[in-house]
Amino acid sequence: MPKGSPELTAERREEIISACEKLYQTMSFKDITIIEIGKATSFTRTSIYNYFNTKEEIFLAMLQKEYERWIEELEKIISDNETLTKNQFADKIAKSLENRRQLLKLMSMNHFDMEENSRDENLAEFKKSYGKSLRTVKKCLDKFFPKKSEVEKENFWYEFFPFVYGIYPYAVVTEKQNRAMEKAGVNFKFHSIYELAYNCILKLLD
């Protein structure tokens, strides 16, 4: 780790993560390299290695940020509402996921590689945010559906999160994928992230 204050270190890490975020909007995971990230920052490739050992560690930090942003949205739902019906709850959670498209993309597309190629301490830091997201969803259920049993809430939890991991490929399709589906004669109707999440949450609550 380079010398400097914790604030300066955090600022430099943030610049690297932000550069990676921008690249990921137009480039694929496999095409983004430390060299490409360096070009988008004020750092050389060697300097980046002072903060991250691999590009996967940068992506993992990016995913951690996405979880933290989602947690903020969930906390706001809890603080801004005294009660919610099933439909209102499904609407708000679905909208929170729709706002986190990059979270869903990273979950679905690159999660295994990020975790497998990151140091243990970085992975543990990421898991803290992941764990907090689980607890925050539980807090939502505790507040808005207090009559549900702990078993029912736990069942929601264990079905909802695996579902969330799979939303992105069903909601976001490239032109190439669409053409291939048409040629294969697959009559598949794509739905938005919101539609998929909303309908799933309603079913799980029932």
Backbone as a printed PyTorch tensor [residue, N CA C, xyz], in Angstrom:
tensor([[[  0.8470,  -1.1940,   0.0000],
         [  0.0000,   0.0000,   0.0000],
         [  0.8840,   1.2450,   0.0000]],

        [[  0.6170,   2.2510,  -0.8530],
         [  1.4490,   3.4450,  -0.9120],
         [  1.3240,   4.2810,   0.3500]],

        [[  2.3610,   5.1070,   0.5770],
         [  2.3180,   5.9890,   1.7320],
         [  1.3230,   7.1130,   1.4820]],

        [[  0.7470,   7.6130,   2.5660],
         [ -0.2240,   8.7000,   2.4400],
         [ -1.3320,   8.5230,   3.4510]],

        [[ -2.1270,   9.5660,   3.5980],
         [ -3.2210,   9.5120,   4.5510],
         [ -4.3050,   8.5600,   4.0710]],

        [[ -5.1060,   8.0120,   4.9900],
         [ -6.2310,   7.1590,   4.5740],
         [ -7.1790,   7.8890,   3.6290]],

        [[ -7.3550,   9.2120,   3.8500],
         [ -8.2400,  10.0020,   2.9880],
         [ -7.7060,  10.0490,   1.5590]],

        [[ -6.3920,  10.2550,   1.4240],
         [ -5.7770,  10.3160,   0.0880],
         [ -5.8490,   8.9640,  -0.6010]],

        [[ -5.5930,   7.9080,   0.1670],
         [ -5.6840,   6.5570,  -0.3940],
         [ -7.0960,   6.2760,  -0.8920]],

        [[ -8.1070,   6.6330,  -0.0820],
         [ -9.5040,   6.4210,  -0.4640],
         [ -9.8460,   7.2290,  -1.7100]],

        [[ -9.3300,   8.4490,  -1.7880],
         [ -9.5960,   9.3070,  -2.9550],
         [ -9.0140,   8.7030,  -4.2230]],

        [[ -7.8190,   8.1680,  -4.1210],
         [ -7.1690,   7.5710,  -5.3020],
         [ -7.8540,   6.2770,  -5.7150]],

        [[ -8.2500,   5.4830,  -4.7390],
         [ -9.0060,   4.2660,  -5.0590],
         [-10.3160,   4.6230,  -5.7550]],

        [[-10.9660,   5.6710,  -5.2740],
         [-12.2370,   6.0960,  -5.8480],
         [-12.0650,   6.5340,  -7.3020]],

        [[-10.9750,   7.2240,  -7.5990],
         [-10.7200,   7.6480,  -8.9900],
         [-10.5790,   6.4360,  -9.9040]],

        [[ -9.8900,   5.4240,  -9.4330],
         [ -9.6960,   4.2070, -10.2310],
         [-11.0170,   3.4860, -10.4490]],

        [[-11.8010,   3.3590,  -9.3710],
         [-13.1030,   2.6810,  -9.4690],
         [-14.0290,   3.4310, -10.4160]],

        [[-14.0590,   4.7590, -10.3080],
         [-14.9330,   5.5700, -11.1660],
         [-14.5480,   5.4350, -12.6320]],

        [[-13.2420,   5.3830, -12.8970],
         [-12.7790,   5.2010, -14.2850],
         [-13.2440,   3.8600, -14.8290]],

        [[-13.1700,   2.8230, -13.9960],
         [-13.6150,   1.4920, -14.4030],
         [-15.1180,   1.4870, -14.6680]],

        [[-15.8780,   2.1830, -13.8290],
         [-17.3280,   2.2890, -14.0190],
         [-17.6580,   2.8690, -15.3890]],

        [[-16.9600,   3.9220, -15.7650],
         [-17.2230,   4.5780, -17.0530],
         [-16.8750,   3.6560, -18.2130]],

        [[-15.7580,   2.9560, -18.1100],
         [-15.3650,   2.0280, -19.1730],
         [-16.3820,   0.9030, -19.3310]],

        [[-16.9200,   0.4320, -18.2080],
         [-17.8480,  -0.6990, -18.2190],
         [-19.1750,  -0.3470, -18.8940]],

        [[-19.4460,   0.9310, -19.0490],
         [-20.6730,   1.3440, -19.7230],
         [-20.6110,   1.1010, -21.2290]],

        [[-19.3850,   1.0480, -21.7880],
         [-19.2500,   0.8760, -23.2340],
         [-18.3690,  -0.3140, -23.6290]],

        [[-17.6680,  -0.9100, -22.6690],
         [-16.7590,  -2.0170, -22.9570],
         [-17.1670,  -3.2510, -22.1640]],

        [[-16.7580,  -4.4070, -22.6410],
         [-17.0470,  -5.6450, -21.9170],
         [-16.0060,  -5.8770, -20.8330]],

        [[-16.3520,  -6.7110, -19.8780],
         [-15.4490,  -7.0450, -18.7850],
         [-14.1070,  -7.5580, -19.3090]],

        [[-14.1320,  -8.4450, -20.2890],
         [-12.8890,  -9.0600, -20.7730],
         [-12.0000,  -8.0680, -21.5060]],

        [[-12.5980,  -7.0180, -22.0940],
         [-11.8120,  -6.0410, -22.8520],
         [-11.2130,  -4.9340, -21.9860]],

        [[-11.7070,  -4.8150, -20.7650],
         [-11.1750,  -3.7850, -19.8750],
         [ -9.9310,  -4.3410, -19.1800]],

        [[ -8.8280,  -3.6400, -19.3280],
         [ -7.5630,  -4.0550, -18.7270],
         [ -7.0630,  -2.9670, -17.7810]],

        [[ -6.0510,  -3.3050, -17.0010],
         [ -5.4300,  -2.3080, -16.1250],
         [ -4.8770,  -1.1550, -16.9630]],

        [[ -4.3610,  -1.4780, -18.1400],
         [ -3.8250,  -0.4320, -19.0310],
         [ -4.9350,   0.5260, -19.4340]],

        [[ -6.1060,  -0.0180, -19.8330],
         [ -7.2390,   0.8270, -20.2310],
         [ -7.7100,   1.6870, -19.0580]],

        [[ -7.7420,   1.0950, -17.8810],
         [ -8.1720,   1.8540, -16.7060],
         [ -7.1760,   2.9700, -16.4130]],

        [[ -5.8740,   2.6600, -16.5590],
         [ -4.8470,   3.6730, -16.3440],
         [ -4.9910,   4.8520, -17.2750]],

        [[ -5.3550,   4.5780, -18.5280],
         [ -5.5400,   5.6530, -19.5140],
         [ -6.6680,   6.5930, -19.1240]],

        [[ -7.6420,   6.0660, -18.3940],
         [ -8.8060,   6.8690, -18.0090],
         [ -8.6140,   7.5690, -16.6640]],

        [[ -7.4260,   7.4200, -16.0780],
         [ -7.1400,   8.0590, -14.7910],
         [ -5.8480,   8.8720, -14.9030]],

        [[ -5.4300,   9.4330, -13.7860],
         [ -4.1510,  10.1580, -13.7320],
         [ -3.0240,   9.2250, -13.2970]],

        [[ -3.2930,   7.9100, -13.2790],
         [ -2.3220,   6.9340, -12.7910],
         [ -1.6920,   6.1560, -13.9380]],

        [[ -0.4760,   5.6920, -13.7060],
         [  0.1250,   4.7230, -14.6110],
         [ -0.3520,   3.3390, -14.1860]],

        [[ -0.1280,   2.3580, -15.0530],
         [ -0.5260,   0.9880, -14.7110],
         [  0.1640,   0.5400, -13.4230]],

        [[  1.4600,   0.8620, -13.2970],
         [  2.2110,   0.4760, -12.1030],
         [  1.6190,   1.1020, -10.8530]],

        [[  1.1820,   2.3620, -10.9500],
         [  0.6020,   3.0490,  -9.7940],
         [ -0.6950,   2.3890,  -9.3560]],

        [[ -1.4770,   1.9200, -10.3090],
         [ -2.7460,   1.2690,  -9.9750],
         [ -2.5050,   0.0300,  -9.1200]],

        [[ -1.4060,  -0.6740,  -9.3870],
         [ -1.1010,  -1.8800,  -8.6180],
         [ -0.7860,  -1.5780,  -7.1560]],

        [[ -0.5800,  -0.3120,  -6.8240],
         [ -0.4070,   0.0620,  -5.4240],
         [ -1.7210,  -0.0330,  -4.6470]],

        [[ -2.8370,  -0.0250,  -5.3930],
         [ -4.1570,   0.0050,  -4.7680],
         [ -4.9630,  -1.2600,  -5.0260]],

        [[ -4.7460,  -1.8840,  -6.1730],
         [ -5.4760,  -3.0980,  -6.5430],
         [ -4.5060,  -4.0690,  -7.2090]],

        [[ -4.5840,  -5.3400,  -6.8440],
         [ -3.6900,  -6.3460,  -7.4320],
         [ -4.1380,  -6.8000,  -8.8130]],

        [[ -5.4530,  -6.7870,  -9.0540],
         [ -6.0040,  -7.2760, -10.3170],
         [ -7.1560,  -6.3730, -10.7490]],

        [[ -7.5410,  -6.4810, -11.9910],
         [ -8.7130,  -5.7200, -12.4440],
         [ -9.9720,  -6.2430, -11.7500]],

        [[ -9.9680,  -7.5340, -11.4120],
         [-11.1250,  -8.1020, -10.7170],
         [-11.3380,  -7.4280,  -9.3600]],

        [[-10.2550,  -7.0530,  -8.6950],
         [-10.3970,  -6.3510,  -7.4190],
         [-11.0470,  -4.9780,  -7.6160]],

        [[-10.7370,  -4.3360,  -8.7280],
         [-11.3670,  -3.0420,  -9.0240],
         [-12.8580,  -3.2480,  -9.2600]],

        [[-13.2040,  -4.2700, -10.0210],
         [-14.6150,  -4.5620, -10.2870],
         [-15.3400,  -4.9600,  -9.0060]],

        [[-14.6640,  -5.6930,  -8.1320],
         [-15.2880,  -6.0870,  -6.8710],
         [-15.5820,  -4.8520,  -6.0210]],

        [[-14.6520,  -3.8980,  -6.0150],
         [-14.8790,  -2.6430,  -5.2850],
         [-16.0390,  -1.8670,  -5.8980]],

        [[-16.1540,  -1.9520,  -7.2130],
         [-17.2620,  -1.2990,  -7.9110],
         [-18.5940,  -1.9570,  -7.5270]],

        [[-18.5920,  -3.2760,  -7.4530],
         [-19.8000,  -4.0000,  -7.0500],
         [-20.1690,  -3.6700,  -5.6040]],

        [[-19.1630,  -3.5440,  -4.7500],
         [-19.4200,  -3.1670,  -3.3560],
         [-20.1040,  -1.8030,  -3.2840]],

        [[-19.6470,  -0.8590,  -4.0930],
         [-20.2700,   0.4700,  -4.1370],
         [-21.7220,   0.3720,  -4.5750]],

        [[-21.9920,  -0.4830,  -5.5530],
         [-23.3550,  -0.6470,  -6.0460],
         [-24.2640,  -1.2110,  -4.9540]],

        [[-23.7570,  -2.1740,  -4.1880],
         [-24.5300,  -2.6970,  -3.0640],
         [-24.8230,  -1.5900,  -2.0570]],

        [[-23.8170,  -0.7660,  -1.7640],
         [-23.9990,   0.3060,  -0.7830],
         [-25.0310,   1.3320,  -1.2640]],

        [[-25.0440,   1.6100,  -2.5600],
         [-26.0530,   2.5290,  -3.1100],
         [-27.4530,   1.9220,  -3.0020]],

        [[-27.5400,   0.6250,  -3.2620],
         [-28.8460,  -0.0410,  -3.1610],
         [-29.3210,  -0.0550,  -1.7090]],

        [[-28.4100,  -0.3290,  -0.7900],
         [-28.7570,  -0.3220,   0.6350],
         [-29.3060,   1.0520,   1.0300]],

        [[-28.7000,   2.1250,   0.5350],
         [-29.1870,   3.4830,   0.8270],
         [-30.6300,   3.6510,   0.3670]],

        [[-30.9310,   3.1250,  -0.8190],
         [-32.3070,   3.2120,  -1.3290],
         [-33.2680,   2.4140,  -0.4530]],

        [[-32.8430,   1.2320,  -0.0380],
         [-33.6930,   0.4050,   0.8200],
         [-33.9230,   1.0790,   2.1740]],

        [[-32.8660,   1.6670,   2.7260],
         [-32.9960,   2.3720,   4.0040],
         [-33.9630,   3.5510,   3.8810]],

        [[-33.9430,   4.2040,   2.7230],
         [-34.8480,   5.3400,   2.4990],
         [-36.3020,   4.8650,   2.4320]],

        [[-36.5240,   3.7050,   1.8240],
         [-37.8720,   3.1340,   1.7830],
         [-38.3670,   2.8920,   3.2090]],

        [[-37.4870,   2.3710,   4.0480],
         [-37.8530,   2.1000,   5.4430],
         [-38.1620,   3.3890,   6.1910]],

        [[-37.3140,   4.4070,   6.0340],
         [-37.4750,   5.6460,   6.8020],
         [-38.6190,   6.5170,   6.2970]],

        [[-38.9260,   6.4400,   5.0030],
         [-39.9350,   7.3340,   4.4130],
         [-41.3590,   6.7960,   4.4820]],

        [[-41.5190,   5.5440,   4.8870],
         [-42.8560,   4.9310,   4.8600],
         [-43.1710,   4.2370,   6.1780]],

        [[-44.3460,   4.5260,   6.7050],
         [-44.7810,   3.8540,   7.9250],
         [-45.3790,   2.4940,   7.6200]],

        [[-46.1880,   2.4420,   6.5520],
         [-46.7950,   1.1790,   6.1270],
         [-46.7490,   1.0980,   4.6130]],

        [[-46.7660,  -0.1190,   4.0900],
         [-46.8390,  -0.3490,   2.6470],
         [-47.6910,  -1.5870,   2.3940]],

        [[-48.5310,  -1.5320,   1.3790],
         [-49.2540,  -2.7270,   0.9490],
         [-48.2770,  -3.6070,   0.1600]],

        [[-48.7090,  -4.8170,  -0.1500],
         [-47.8620,  -5.7070,  -0.9500],
         [-47.5040,  -5.0670,  -2.2890]],

        [[-48.5020,  -4.4560,  -2.9350],
         [-48.2570,  -3.8390,  -4.2360],
         [-47.3080,  -2.6530,  -4.1300]],

        [[-47.4900,  -1.8510,  -3.0960],
         [-46.6130,  -0.6910,  -2.9010],
         [-45.1850,  -1.1350,  -2.5940]],

        [[-45.0660,  -2.1570,  -1.7640],
         [-43.7390,  -2.6820,  -1.4180],
         [-43.0460,  -3.2320,  -2.6660]],

        [[-43.7730,  -4.0300,  -3.4390],
         [-43.2090,  -4.5960,  -4.6670],
         [-42.7920,  -3.4930,  -5.6240]],

        [[-43.6010,  -2.4480,  -5.7240],
         [-43.3000,  -1.3190,  -6.6020],
         [-41.9960,  -0.6360,  -6.1860]],

        [[-41.8320,  -0.3670,  -4.9170],
         [-40.6590,   0.3720,  -4.4470],
         [-39.3800,  -0.4600,  -4.5430]],

        [[-39.4640,  -1.7310,  -4.1930],
         [-38.2700,  -2.5870,  -4.2960],
         [-37.8950,  -2.7940,  -5.7650]],

        [[-38.9080,  -2.9750,  -6.6200],
         [-38.6390,  -3.1540,  -8.0540],
         [-37.9840,  -1.9070,  -8.6410]],

        [[-38.4540,  -0.7360,  -8.2350],
         [-37.8490,   0.5110,  -8.7150],
         [-36.4080,   0.6500,  -8.2200]],

        [[-36.1620,   0.2160,  -6.9830],
         [-34.7980,   0.3070,  -6.4590],
         [-33.8410,  -0.5670,  -7.2610]],

        [[-34.3290,  -1.7140,  -7.7410],
         [-33.4970,  -2.5890,  -8.5740],
         [-33.3400,  -2.0270,  -9.9760]],

        [[-34.3980,  -1.4390, -10.4840],
         [-34.3220,  -0.8220, -11.8050],
         [-33.2650,   0.2860, -11.8150]],

        [[-33.1080,   0.9750, -10.6890],
         [-32.1030,   2.0330, -10.5690],
         [-30.6850,   1.5030, -10.4560]],

        [[-30.5420,   0.2160, -10.2290],
         [-29.2260,  -0.3810, -10.0090],
         [-28.8950,  -1.3720, -11.1170]],

        [[-29.0270,  -0.9450, -12.3430],
         [-28.7630,  -1.8150, -13.4910],
         [-27.3260,  -2.3430, -13.4840]],

        [[-26.3900,  -1.4880, -13.0970],
         [-24.9940,  -1.9270, -13.0780],
         [-24.7540,  -2.9920, -12.0060]],

        [[-25.4340,  -2.8670, -10.8860],
         [-25.3620,  -3.9040,  -9.8430],
         [-25.8090,  -5.2420, -10.4100]],

        [[-26.9380,  -5.2410, -11.1020],
         [-27.4930,  -6.4770, -11.6540],
         [-26.5950,  -7.0590, -12.7390]],

        [[-26.0010,  -6.1810, -13.5490],
         [-25.0990,  -6.6400, -14.6110],
         [-23.8650,  -7.3090, -14.0120]],

        [[-23.2610,  -6.6680, -13.0240],
         [-22.0790,  -7.2360, -12.3870],
         [-22.3940,  -8.5550, -11.7020]],

        [[-23.5390,  -8.6200, -11.0200],
         [-23.9610,  -9.8540, -10.3610],
         [-24.0580, -11.0130, -11.3560]],

        [[-24.7530, -10.7550, -12.4490],
         [-25.0760, -11.8190, -13.4020],
         [-23.8890, -12.2280, -14.2580]],

        [[-23.0780, -11.2410, -14.6440],
         [-22.0860, -11.4850, -15.6860],
         [-20.6930, -11.8350, -15.1650]],

        [[-20.2710, -11.2150, -14.1000],
         [-18.8450, -11.2890, -13.7440],
         [-18.5640, -11.6040, -12.2780]],

        [[-19.5830, -12.0160, -11.5410],
         [-19.4330, -12.1730, -10.1020],
         [-18.3700, -13.2050,  -9.7310]],

        [[-18.4200, -14.3680, -10.3470],
         [-17.4900, -15.4400,  -9.9920],
         [-16.0440, -15.0210, -10.2170]],

        [[-15.7590, -14.4330, -11.3870],
         [-14.3920, -14.0130, -11.6950],
         [-13.8800, -12.9670, -10.7110]],

        [[-14.7430, -12.0290, -10.3310],
         [-14.3360, -10.9860,  -9.3930],
         [-13.9370, -11.5850,  -8.0530]],

        [[-14.7570, -12.4910,  -7.5480],
         [-14.4680, -13.0710,  -6.2420],
         [-13.2610, -14.0070,  -6.2970]],

        [[-13.1660, -14.7720,  -7.3550],
         [-12.1010, -15.7610,  -7.4650],
         [-10.7250, -15.1070,  -7.5920]],

        [[-10.6720, -13.9240,  -8.1800],
         [ -9.3870, -13.2740,  -8.4570],
         [ -9.1450, -12.0340,  -7.5990]],

        [[ -9.6980, -12.0480,  -6.3980],
         [ -9.4760, -10.9580,  -5.4430],
         [ -8.8610, -11.5110,  -4.1650]],

        [[ -8.0710, -10.6840,  -3.4970],
         [ -7.4600, -11.0940,  -2.2300],
         [ -8.5370, -11.3040,  -1.1600]],

        [[ -8.2070, -12.1470,  -0.1890],
         [ -9.1700, -12.4900,   0.8610],
         [ -9.6870, -11.2590,   1.5960]],

        [[ -8.7860, -10.3110,   1.9010],
         [ -9.2160,  -9.1370,   2.6620],
         [-10.1850,  -8.2590,   1.8610]],

        [[ -9.9800,  -8.1770,   0.5420],
         [-10.8970,  -7.4050,  -0.3010],
         [-12.2420,  -8.1040,  -0.4140]],

        [[-12.1960,  -9.4250,  -0.5210],
         [-13.4280, -10.1900,  -0.6200],
         [-14.2270, -10.0780,   0.6800]],

        [[-13.5340, -10.0950,   1.8080],
         [-14.2160,  -9.9600,   3.0970],
         [-14.8880,  -8.5940,   3.2220]],

        [[-14.2270,  -7.5320,   2.7420],
         [-14.8190,  -6.1950,   2.7760],
         [-16.0730,  -6.1320,   1.9170]],

        [[-16.0050,  -6.7700,   0.7540],
         [-17.1730,  -6.8180,  -0.1240],
         [-18.3240,  -7.5710,   0.5430]],

        [[-18.0100,  -8.6900,   1.1910],
         [-19.0470,  -9.5100,   1.8120],
         [-19.7700,  -8.7570,   2.9320]],

        [[-19.0930,  -7.7840,   3.5410],
         [-19.7600,  -6.9660,   4.5570],
         [-20.9300,  -6.1990,   3.9380]],

        [[-20.6970,  -5.6080,   2.7560],
         [-21.7710,  -4.8760,   2.0790],
         [-22.8540,  -5.8220,   1.5950]],

        [[-22.4410,  -6.9620,   1.0650],
         [-23.4130,  -7.9670,   0.6340],
         [-24.2830,  -8.3990,   1.8100]],

        [[-23.6400,  -8.6930,   2.9470],
         [-24.3880,  -9.1040,   4.1320],
         [-25.3410,  -8.0270,   4.6120]],

        [[-24.9070,  -6.7750,   4.5160],
         [-25.7830,  -5.6810,   4.9470],
         [-27.0030,  -5.5760,   4.0470]],

        [[-26.8380,  -5.8650,   2.7570],
         [-27.9930,  -5.8270,   1.8560],
         [-29.0190,  -6.8890,   2.2500]],

        [[-28.5500,  -8.0630,   2.6480],
         [-29.4620,  -9.1100,   3.1140],
         [-30.2210,  -8.6480,   4.3540]],

        [[-29.4910,  -8.0770,   5.2950],
         [-30.1200,  -7.6280,   6.5460],
         [-31.1010,  -6.4800,   6.3100]],

        [[-30.7910,  -5.6250,   5.3210],
         [-31.6720,  -4.4860,   5.0530],
         [-32.9740,  -4.9360,   4.4050]],

        [[-32.9070,  -5.9160,   3.5280],
         [-34.1440,  -6.4880,   2.9740],
         [-34.9660,  -7.1100,   4.0970]],

        [[-34.2900,  -7.7810,   5.0340],
         [-34.9840,  -8.3600,   6.1960],
         [-35.6470,  -7.2510,   7.0290]],

        [[-34.9680,  -6.1290,   7.1970],
         [-35.5420,  -4.9920,   7.9260],
         [-36.8080,  -4.4920,   7.2310]],

        [[-36.7910,  -4.4630,   5.9010],
         [-37.9860,  -4.0640,   5.1410],
         [-39.1480,  -4.9990,   5.4470]],

        [[-38.8760,  -6.2780,   5.4200],
         [-39.9310,  -7.2580,   5.6920],
         [-40.4290,  -7.1490,   7.1290]],

        [[-39.5030,  -6.9450,   8.0620],
         [-39.8940,  -6.8130,   9.4750],
         [-40.8310,  -5.6290,   9.6800]],

        [[-40.5330,  -4.5240,   8.9980],
         [-41.3330,  -3.3170,   9.2000],
         [-42.6820,  -3.3840,   8.5050]],

        [[-42.6780,  -3.7990,   7.2400],
         [-43.8970,  -3.6920,   6.4420],
         [-44.7810,  -4.9460,   6.4780]],

        [[-44.2230,  -6.0640,   6.9330],
         [-45.0110,  -7.3000,   7.0110],
         [-44.7620,  -7.9940,   8.3550]],

        [[-45.0730,  -7.3010,   9.4390],
         [-44.7810,  -7.8360,  10.7800],
         [-45.5470,  -9.1170,  11.1100]],

        [[-46.6380,  -9.3800,  10.4060],
         [-47.4310, -10.5800,  10.6930],
         [-46.8400, -11.8350,  10.0610]],

        [[-45.9200, -11.6420,   9.1460],
         [-45.2860, -12.8140,   8.5350],
         [-44.3590, -13.4820,   9.5460]],

        [[-44.3260, -14.7870,   9.5210],
         [-43.4690, -15.5280,  10.4360],
         [-42.0110, -15.4060,  10.0010]],

        [[-41.1040, -15.7380,  10.9040],
         [-39.6770, -15.7040,  10.5780],
         [-39.3540, -16.6880,   9.4510]],

        [[-40.0510, -17.8080,   9.4390],
         [-39.8340, -18.7950,   8.3710],
         [-40.2610, -18.2110,   7.0230]],

        [[-41.3990, -17.5170,   6.9870],
         [-41.8690, -16.9020,   5.7470],
         [-40.8960, -15.8370,   5.2550]],

        [[-40.3910, -15.0530,   6.1910],
         [-39.4220, -14.0120,   5.8090],
         [-38.1270, -14.6360,   5.2990]],

        [[-37.7130, -15.6900,   5.9500],
         [-36.4940, -16.3870,   5.5240],
         [-36.6750, -17.0010,   4.1460]],

        [[-37.8500, -17.5710,   3.8890],
         [-38.1320, -18.1430,   2.5710],
         [-38.1000, -17.0640,   1.4890]],

        [[-38.6470, -15.8920,   1.8060],
         [-38.5970, -14.7660,   0.8620],
         [-37.1450, -14.4430,   0.5360]],

        [[-36.3570, -14.3180,   1.5580],
         [-34.9350, -13.9780,   1.4670],
         [-34.2020, -14.9330,   0.5310]],

        [[-34.3780, -16.2570,   0.7590],
         [-33.6170, -17.2580,   0.0160],
         [-34.1220, -17.4650,  -1.4150]],

        [[-35.2960, -16.9780,  -1.7070],
         [-35.7830, -17.0410,  -3.0910],
         [-35.5440, -15.7370,  -3.8280]],

        [[-35.6310, -14.6260,  -3.1070],
         [-35.4960, -13.3120,  -3.7290],
         [-34.0770, -13.0620,  -4.2260]],

        [[-33.0540, -13.3410,  -3.4190],
         [-31.6910, -12.9970,  -3.8150],
         [-31.1660, -13.8300,  -4.9900]],

        [[-31.4020, -15.1380,  -5.0400],
         [-31.0090, -15.8590,  -6.2560],
         [-31.7310, -15.3300,  -7.4970]],

        [[-32.9920, -14.9310,  -7.3300],
         [-33.7380, -14.3460,  -8.4440],
         [-33.0610, -13.0590,  -8.9220]],

        [[-32.6750, -12.2020,  -7.9770],
         [-32.0440, -10.9280,  -8.3290],
         [-30.7720, -11.1540,  -9.1530]],

        [[-30.0290, -12.2060,  -8.7930],
         [-28.7890, -12.4990,  -9.5210],
         [-29.0490, -12.8420, -10.9880]],

        [[-30.2480, -13.2740, -11.2860],
         [-30.5180, -13.6980, -12.6620],
         [-31.3490, -12.7350, -13.4870]],

        [[-31.7100, -11.5860, -12.9230],
         [-32.5930, -10.6590, -13.6490],
         [-31.9600, -10.1380, -14.9340]],

        [[-30.7220,  -9.7010, -14.8530],
         [-30.1200,  -8.9290, -15.9530],
         [-30.2120,  -9.6150, -17.3190]],

        [[-29.8120, -10.8710, -17.4610],
         [-29.8600, -11.4860, -18.7940],
         [-31.2720, -11.6230, -19.3670]],

        [[-32.2810, -11.6140, -18.4910],
         [-33.6590, -11.7280, -18.9630],
         [-34.2610, -10.3720, -19.3180]],

        [[-33.6350,  -9.3060, -18.8340],
         [-34.2010,  -7.9710, -19.0570],
         [-33.4140,  -7.1440, -20.0650]],

        [[-32.1440,  -7.4660, -20.2560],
         [-31.2910,  -6.6770, -21.1480],
         [-30.7670,  -7.5890, -22.2450]],

        [[-31.1010,  -7.2640, -23.4650],
         [-30.7220,  -8.1170, -24.5990],
         [-30.0820,  -7.2640, -25.6810]],

        [[-29.0130,  -7.7720, -26.2720],
         [-28.3500,  -7.0580, -27.3650],
         [-29.0650,  -7.3620, -28.6780]],

        [[-28.7840,  -6.5730, -29.6950],
         [-29.3620,  -6.8180, -31.0210],
         [-28.9380,  -8.1870, -31.5540]],

        [[-27.6880,  -8.5400, -31.2890],
         [-27.1720,  -9.8340, -31.7390],
         [-27.9480, -10.9790, -31.0910]],

        [[-28.1860, -10.8690, -29.7960],
         [-28.9490, -11.9020, -29.0930],
         [-30.3820, -11.9740, -29.6020]],

        [[-30.9590, -10.8210, -29.8550],
         [-32.3350, -10.7690, -30.3430],
         [-32.4550, -11.4280, -31.7140]],

        [[-31.4990, -11.1460, -32.6010],
         [-31.5100, -11.7630, -33.9400],
         [-31.3890, -13.2820, -33.8350]],

        [[-30.5100, -13.7310, -32.9260],
         [-30.3080, -15.1680, -32.7550],
         [-31.5850, -15.8400, -32.2420]],

        [[-32.2930, -15.1870, -31.3360],
         [-33.5490, -15.7330, -30.8140],
         [-34.5740, -15.8510, -31.9400]],

        [[-34.6450, -14.8350, -32.7840],
         [-35.5980, -14.8530, -33.9000],
         [-35.2620, -15.9680, -34.8840]],

        [[-33.9700, -16.1080, -35.2120],
         [-33.5460, -17.1560, -36.1470],
         [-33.8140, -18.5500, -35.5730]],

        [[-33.6810, -18.6670, -34.2570],
         [-33.8940, -19.9640, -33.6100],
         [-35.3690, -20.2620, -33.4080]],

        [[-36.2260, -19.2810, -33.7220],
         [-37.6600, -19.4850, -33.5660],
         [-38.1080, -19.5150, -32.1210]],

        [[-37.3410, -18.8660, -31.2550],
         [-37.6960, -18.8140, -29.8300],
         [-38.6240, -17.6310, -29.6050]],

        [[-39.8530, -17.9300, -29.2910],
         [-40.8440, -16.8690, -29.0800],
         [-40.7740, -16.4170, -27.6240]],

        [[-39.8000, -15.5460, -27.3590],
         [-39.5350, -15.1300, -25.9800],
         [-39.8040, -13.6470, -25.8400]],

        [[-40.6590, -13.3060, -24.8910],
         [-40.9790, -11.9000, -24.6640],
         [-40.1130, -11.3640, -23.5310]],

        [[-39.3270, -10.3500, -23.8500],
         [-38.4610,  -9.7560, -22.8410],
         [-39.2480,  -8.7430, -22.0120]],

        [[-38.9720,  -8.7390, -20.7220],
         [-39.6100,  -7.7990, -19.8090],
         [-38.5530,  -6.9040, -19.1800]],

        [[-38.9810,  -5.7730, -18.6640],
         [-38.0480,  -4.8440, -18.0210],
         [-37.6270,  -5.3780, -16.6500]],

        [[-36.5530,  -4.8130, -16.1180],
         [-36.1090,  -5.1640, -14.7710],
         [-37.2480,  -4.9260, -13.7830]],

        [[-37.9200,  -3.8030, -13.9340],
         [-39.0230,  -3.4690, -13.0260],
         [-40.1220,  -4.5240, -13.0860]],

        [[-40.5480,  -4.8910, -14.2900],
         [-41.6370,  -5.8690, -14.4480],
         [-41.2830,  -7.2150, -13.8120]],

        [[-40.0740,  -7.6800, -14.0880],
         [-39.6530,  -8.9690, -13.5510],
         [-39.5890,  -8.9290, -12.0230]],

        [[-38.9910,  -7.8720, -11.4860],
         [-38.8480,  -7.7680, -10.0300],
         [-40.2040,  -7.6060,  -9.3560]],

        [[-41.0410,  -6.7500,  -9.9040],
         [-42.3590,  -6.4840,  -9.3080],
         [-43.1740,  -7.7710,  -9.2070]],

        [[-43.2600,  -8.5060, -10.3020],
         [-44.0660,  -9.7220, -10.3160],
         [-43.4960, -10.8030,  -9.3980]],

        [[-42.1820, -10.9030,  -9.3550],
         [-41.5400, -11.8890,  -8.4690],
         [-41.8250, -11.5650,  -7.0090]],

        [[-41.6790, -10.2990,  -6.6230],
         [-41.8780,  -9.9160,  -5.2300],
         [-43.3120, -10.1780,  -4.7970]],

        [[-44.2820,  -9.8590,  -5.6660],
         [-45.6820, -10.1130,  -5.3300],
         [-45.9110, -11.5970,  -5.0920]],

        [[-45.3610, -12.4300,  -5.9440],
         [-45.5450, -13.8770,  -5.7960],
         [-44.9070, -14.3960,  -4.5180]],

        [[-43.7230, -13.8780,  -4.2130],
         [-43.0340, -14.3220,  -2.9890],
         [-43.8040, -13.8770,  -1.7380]],

        [[-44.4140, -12.7050,  -1.7920],
         [-45.1720, -12.2280,  -0.6460],
         [-46.4740, -13.0020,  -0.4400]],

        [[-46.9860, -13.5600,  -1.5300],
         [-48.2140, -14.3600,  -1.4200],
         [-47.9250, -15.7810,  -0.9500]]])
